[in-house]
């Protein structure tokens, strides 16, 4: 029998504790709408009570909207055992569900509050009673619960014996410091769920040892009824259990567990949260990272062509994404063919070989080549092979120093004969052209006149791997254009010039 669990997203509260992150009131409202209406999480925790005027305004905006669309019961606020001050704050902000923060370990209770369990429980009972009198729903956080289970289980069970007799809806079990192992997570939650079968328990995992997703899996296997997650795993220190990875894991590996979360919206929400916070998504972050559906090695692209050998159930289309094939020194022919296929281009084997060689050459320079660069590389390679090459620019030294005129030393082979020259100029390319003129003047040959010079990044490219230089030349008979492509602007101009020399 399958069971449906609740997903509570706490990006707007716990996720905002990421160092340097703060949402504006309008950003919080936008994300609240997106999380509940499009992503379909069950609940959202949006703020801590009494933090700031800005936080109050944000919560008021969210509760006003939630009231209008009848989802106010899905909006939750972290509150404190503070003699009713948090309850008053919630009342003024229009919220109806409090997540009351209490002490889940004897260590915290003894050294932070300096109270006995009985004193703490009495104050909690007053907070719960006051909330009930105002028509509020109460859930209770057991802060530092994981250490409580490790070091003071007797206290934890004493606390739970008390809580399960109170008019509350859920008990929230946080691994506050992210210290649990998967085995401990299963053991502790299994004990609790079996001892209190009529109580709803949420697991709230942190990621300090990079074990949060594993712990989430074990908590569900042990019978947890809900999970607390954040978009992009945001949160204090190493963050919280990440929403996207957790949903993918549940859908693929826990067939007996269901959620209401819309998988195809995960990537969109992830990108928006990243934009609002400036908190970048690591390129290799599962599900939502830029590179996770990108094949780099040519052997993988070749395998995908042969019965999808490198595909898994984690298909990018599930998350509104597409598989990519990287272009670089390890990509090989298969990756290039995949990109050509997407662009609707066809090359013969010899042309593919030449394009592959050029991409590998750029990869060796640590340049990032994208699919958008490919047409320009193809054009450059095919243009270079459209004429017989009799002129080779063998080597050159370009110098540019403060207080000195730029200069060039040049070695060039023309019809098998090598010439050398050096010259100065107003810039490195001007010095290069002056050195070239010297050589051609000595040979009694005239060079075309340079009448236009345009440099650009190939339109549509999302990388800085390539620079395209287009030079217009004028002869007595006609004008013509040559182009050069390279990661360096001056080198691309020299390549365009080499083409001109061969054409004349």
N, C-alpha and C positions, 0 to 999 in steps of 0.2 A: 504494500500500500504506500503510495506517495503522500508526502505531507508538504504543505506550503509554509514557508518561513517568512518572517517579516524582515525587511531590509530597512534599517534606519540610517540615512546619510547624515553625517555630522561634519561635512565640509565647512559649513557656514559657522560652526562653533569650534569644534576641536581642530578642524583643518586650518582655521584662521590663526591657530597658535603656532603655525609654521613661522619661523623667524623671518621678520621683514614683510609679512603678508597682512593686509588689512583690506577688507571689502568696503566699498561705499554702500550707502543705504540703497541706491538704485541697483547696484550690482547684486546685492543680496536678494532683492525682490526678483530680479531677472532670473537668477539661479534657482530661487525657490520655486518659481513657476515651471522652469524647465525640468527640475528634478521630480516634481510631483505630477505634472501634466504630460510630459513627453517621455521621460525616463521611467516613470511609474514606480519610483521607490514608495514604500508604504508610509514612511514618516521622515521628517527632517528635523534635526536639532539646529536651531538658527542662531542662538546667542547664549551668553551668560548674563544673568540678571545683575543689574546695578553696576555694570562695567563703565558705561559712559553715556553721554547724551546722544552721541551718534548711534550707539547700539540700541538705545531706546527708540529712536526714530526709525531705525531699520526694522525692528520687530513690529512696531506699530503699523508700518507700511505693509508688512507681510501678513499680519493678522487681519488687517482691513480687507486685503484681497482674498485671503483664505475664507473669511466670513462670507464674502460675496459668492464664492464658488463652492461653499459648503465643504471645506476640507480643514477647518480650524482644528479639529481633533488630531490632525496629522502634523501639526506644528508644535515643537517642543522647545522648552527653555531650561537651561541648567540653573538650578537654584541652590540656596544654601540654608543651613540650620542657623537662622539669624533673627529669631524672635518675630518673624512675620514680615520683615522688611522686603524679602524677595517676593512674597505673596502680593504685597502692595504694589511692587514694581510691575509684576505680571498683570495685575488687575488694571493698572493704568495703561499698560502696553496692549491690552486686549488679548493676551494669551490665555490658554485654558489647560495646558498640560505642562506640569513641572517634572523635571528630572532632578530629584533632590540628592545633593552630594553629601555622603556620609562616610564614616571611616570603616573600611573593610578589613583592616588588620589591627591587631592589638598594639603593634609597634607605633602606628600612626596615632591611634587613640591616646596612648599613654604619653608619648613624647611631644605631639603637636597640640592636642586639645587639653592634655593633662586632666582627663576625666575618667571616671569608672564607666564600664559598660552600661550600668543602670542609669547613670546620669545622662549619658548620650542617648540611650533609648527613650528616656522620658522626654527629652527635647525634640527628638524625631517625631514622637507620637503627637506632640503639640503642633508641629509643622504640618503633619499629615491631616490632623483634625481641622486645622484652620483652612487648609486647602479644600477639604471636603465641604466645609461650610460655605465656601465661596463658589462651589460648583466646579472645582478644578479636579483634573485627573492627576494622580501622583504615580510616578515611577521612581525607584530608589537606586542610586549608584552606590556600590560598595567600593570606594576608592582604595587602591592597593590590595584588592581582593586576592590577587595571585600570590603575593607575599603572605597574606593572611592564611591562605590554604597551606602554604609551605611551612609556616612557622607558628601559627596559632589557630589550628582548625577548630579547637573547642570554642574559641570566641566567635568564629564565623558561623558555626552551627547555632550557637546561642543567639546570635544576631538574627539569623534566618528563622529560627523558631519564633522570635518576636515579630519579625516583618510579615511572616505568612499569616499572622492573626490581625494584621492591620488592613484598612480599606485602600489597598494599592492595586495597581494593574500589572506592573512588571517589576522584576528585580534585574538590575543591570550589573553584569560581572566584568569589570575591566582588568585587563592585564596592564596595569597603569605604567609599569616600567618596561614592558616588553620582555619579561624574563622567563616566560614559560617555554618549556619544550612541548612538542606535539603530544608526547606520552603523558605529561603532566596535565595538559589541557583536557585530554580525554578522561583521565582518571578523576580529576576534580569535578568536572561538570557531570560526569556519569554518577558520581556519588550524590551530588546535589539534586539532580533531576529525579533520581530514584527515591530520595528521601522526601522530596516535596513534589509529588506528581501533579498536583493541582495548581502549581504556580508557574507563571510564564517567566523564563530566564533568557536574557540577551547576553551575547558574548561580545566584548569590546576589546579587540586585539591591537597591540602596538607592535612595531616592526624593528625593534632595536637589534635583534640578532638575525633579521631577515627571515623570520619564521612565521610572520603573521598569517600568510595564506595557508600554510600547513596547519597552524593552530586553528584557523577558522574551519578547515575541513574536519579536524578532530572534534571540535566543539559540536558540529552538526551531527557527526556520527554518534556522539555521546548524548544527543537529544536536545541541544539548545534550540530555542524557539525563534530566536532572532539574532541578527548580526548588526554591528555598528561599523560602517565603512566610510571612507572618504574618497573623493575624486582625486586621481593621481597619487593616492597614498599620502596626501598632505597631513600634517600634524606635527606636534612637538617632537624635537630630536629627530629620530629616524622616521617619524610619521606613523600613520595608522594603516590597518589592513586596506589595500587598494580595492576600490569598487570594481573596476573592469576585470582585473585578474580573478577576483573572487567569483564574480558571476560566470566567467568562462569556465572556471574549475567546477563550479556547482553543475553547470549545464552538461559538462562533458564527463565528469567522473562520479557524480553523486545522483544517479538516475532516480533515486527515491525522494530527492529533494526538489521542490519547485519554488520559483520566485515569480513576482509579477514584473520584474525589471525588463525593459525593452532593450535587448542586446544591441540592436542596430543603432541606438542613440548614444551608446557609451563614448564613442570617439568624438562625436560632436560636442558633447558636454565637457569632455576632457580638454579639448582645444579651447573652448570658451573660458574655462576656469584658468587655464594657463595664460590666456590673454589678459584676463582681469587681474591676475596676481603678479604677472611677470615671473612666475615660478616655472621655469622651463621643464619640459618633459624630457628625460634622458632618451637619447635616440634608441637605446636598446631596451627601453621599458616594455615589458610584455603588453600585448594587445594594443596599446595606444602610442608606443614609441615610433619614431619616424622610420626606423630600420627593421622593425620586427617582421614585416612581410616583404623584405627585400632580399633576393638571392644575389650573392656577390660572386661566388665561385662558379665558373663556367660549367663544371661537372654537375652542379645542381640544376642549372637551366637545361642542360642536356637531359638529365633525368626526368625533368618535368615534361619534356617533349616526348619521352618514352614512357607512357602510361602513368604520368604524374607521380614518379617515384619519390619525390621529395615533398609531397603534399601530406598534411595531417588534417585532423578534424578542425584544427584551428584555422579555418579559412578566413581570409580578410573580408570577403563579402558579408560575412555575418555581422561585421562591425561597420559596414558602410565604407569599406576600404578596398584597395586593389593591390594585387601582387605586383612588385616591381623587380626589375633585373638591372642590377648596378653595372655601370660601365667603368672599368678601371683595369689595372694590370693583371688582375686574376679573373676577369670576366670571361674572356675567351669568345670563340665564335658563337656559341649557343646563346649567350646573353645578348650579343649584338643582333642575332636573328630575331630574338623575342622582341626587342625594341623596334626593329625594322617592321615587324609584323604589326605592332601597335600603330606605327606611323603610316602603314599602308605602302611601304617602300620595298622594292625588290632589287637585289644586286646579284651578280654572278659570283662564283666562288673566288675568282681572282680579285674582284672588287671588295668582297667581304674580307679577304685576307689583308688587303692594303688598309682598309678601315680599322681592322683589328690591331694591326701594327701601330697605327697612329694613336689609338686609344691607349694601348699599353705604354707607348712613349710618354703620353701625358700622365698616366698613372704612376710611372716611375718618378715623375716630378712632384708627386703627392697632390696632383690636381684632381678635383672632383668633377667628373663629367656626367652630365644628365642626358636624358632622352631628348630634351629640347636642343642640346648642342649637336646631336647626331647629324641632322641634315647639313649643317655647316661643315662638319668634318668630312662628310661624304662629298659635298661640293668641292671642297679644297683638294681632297685626294684624287677625285676623278678629273678635276681641272688640271692637276699636276701631271696626270698621265695622258693628257690629250695631245701632247706634243713631244717630239723627240728632244731629250735634254742634252744640249751640247755645252752649256755653261753651268758651272758648279761654283757656288760661293763656298770655298773650302773652309776658311776660318776668318775670324775677325776679333779684334779687341776694341771695345768701346770704353772710353774713359770720360768721366765727368767729375770734376773737382771744383770746389769753391775757389774763386779767384783765377781760375784757368779756363781757357776755351776748351770745350769738348773736342776730343780727337778720336780718330779711328785708324787702326792698322788693319789692312785687308789683304787676304790671299784669295785669288780667283783663278779657276781653270777654264780656259776658252779653247774649245776644239783640241783638248789634250795638252795645251801649253799653259803653264802656271805663271801668273803675274802677281806682284806684290806692290802695295802702295800705302801711303799714310797721308792724312790731311786733317785739318781742323775745320770747325764749322760752328754755326750758331747753336746747334744741338747735336745729339749723337747721330741721328739719322742724316742731318745735313752734312756732318763730317764724313759719314759713310758715303754719301752721294758724291762729295768732292773728291774722295779717294778713288771712287769708281770712274769719275770723269777723267782723272789723270791717266788711268790705264787705257781708257778708250781713246783719249786724245793721242796717246803714244802710238796706238794701233791705227790711227787715222780714221777712226769711226765716230759717228755722231750718236749721241743718246737722245731719246725722245725727251721732250720738256715735261716736267711734272706740273700739271695745272690744277689738280685737286687731290686732297688727301683727307680721307674720312676714317675715323677710328670708332668702333662701337663694340659693345658686348652683343653677341648674337641675340636678336629679339626673341623674347619668350624664354630665354635661358634663366634658370634659377641658380646658376653657379657662377663662380668667377674663374672657371678653368680656361676659358677661351677669350681671346681678343681678336676681332676681325678688322683688318686694315684694307681699305679699298682705295687704290691710287688710280687716278685718271692721267693718262699720258697723251701727249700731242706730237704727232709726226707731220711731215709735209703732206702726207696723203690722208690721214685720218686720226681720229681720237679713239683710244681704247682703254679698257679698265682691267686691271689685274687685282686679285685679292690674296691676302696672306692670313693665315690662321695660326695663332700660337698663344701660349699663356702669357707671353711678354709682348708688350706693345711694339717696341722697337724691332724685335725679332720678327713679328708678323709683317711689319713694313718691309723688312729685308727679304722675306720670303716672297712678298708680292713683287718686289723689284727683280728677284731672280727669275720669276715667271716672265716678266717683261723682257729681260735679256735673252731668254730663249725664244720668245715669240718674234723678236726682231732679227 
